[in-house]
Amino acid sequence: MSSEFPTNPDNNPDDYSNKKIRVQHILKGSRKAVINTMHTLYAMGYAEISEWSPLQPTGIPGEFITIITNYLRLR
């Protein structure tokens, strides 16, 4: 099955251990839900609260958005 997809030399799984992969997470929802999720991810040791962008209204009443960018080493 893997032969059905072209390989990308920059995306070689054998090289992942030496590379940091950028991951962006976007939280969007009610203010309470977004803050609760931020605190849950903090409690899991994934992200500091201060690493998230400031909550911003989306233009939809009662909806807010925040984003974080993390760099992960894949194993």
C-alpha positions in Angstrom: 0.0 0.0 0.0 2.8 2.4 0.8 3.9 2.1 -2.9 0.7 3.9 -3.9 1.9 7.2 -2.4 5.0 9.0 -3.7 7.6 9.5 -1.0 8.8 12.9 0.0 12.6 12.9 0.8 12.0 15.7 3.3 9.3 13.6 5.0 11.4 10.5 5.7 10.1 8.7 8.8 13.7 7.5 9.5 14.8 11.1 9.9 12.0 12.2 12.3 14.0 11.6 15.4 16.3 14.4 14.5 13.7 16.9 13.4 11.2 19.1 15.2 7.8 19.1 13.5 5.6 22.2 13.8 2.1 21.7 15.0 -0.5 24.4 15.3 -3.6 24.0 17.5 -6.6 26.2 17.2 -9.3 26.4 19.8 -12.6 27.9 18.9 -15.8 28.0 20.9 -17.4 29.6 23.9 -15.0 31.5 26.1 -15.6 29.0 28.9 -15.0 25.9 26.7 -11.8 27.4 25.2 -10.4 28.3 28.6 -11.3 24.9 30.0 -9.5 23.2 27.1 -6.4 25.4 27.6 -6.3 24.4 31.3 -6.8 20.7 30.5 -3.9 20.8 28.1 -1.8 22.6 30.7 -2.7 19.9 33.3 -1.6 17.2 30.9 1.8 19.0 30.6 1.3 19.9 26.9 1.2 23.7 26.9 1.6 26.6 29.3 -1.4 29.0 29.5 0.9 31.9 28.5 1.9 30.2 25.2 -1.6 30.6 23.8 -2.5 33.7 21.8 -4.9 36.1 23.6 -8.5 35.1 23.2 -10.1 37.0 20.4 -13.8 37.2 19.4 -14.5 35.5 16.0 -17.3 37.8 15.0 -19.9 35.1 15.9 -21.7 36.1 19.1 -20.2 34.2 22.1 -17.4 32.5 20.1 -13.7 33.0 20.8 -10.5 31.7 19.2 -6.9 31.2 20.3 -3.9 29.5 18.7 -0.7 27.9 19.8 2.3 26.6 17.8 4.3 23.8 19.3 7.4 22.0 17.9 7.4 18.3 18.6 10.0 15.5 18.1 8.3 12.5 16.6 9.4 9.1 17.8 
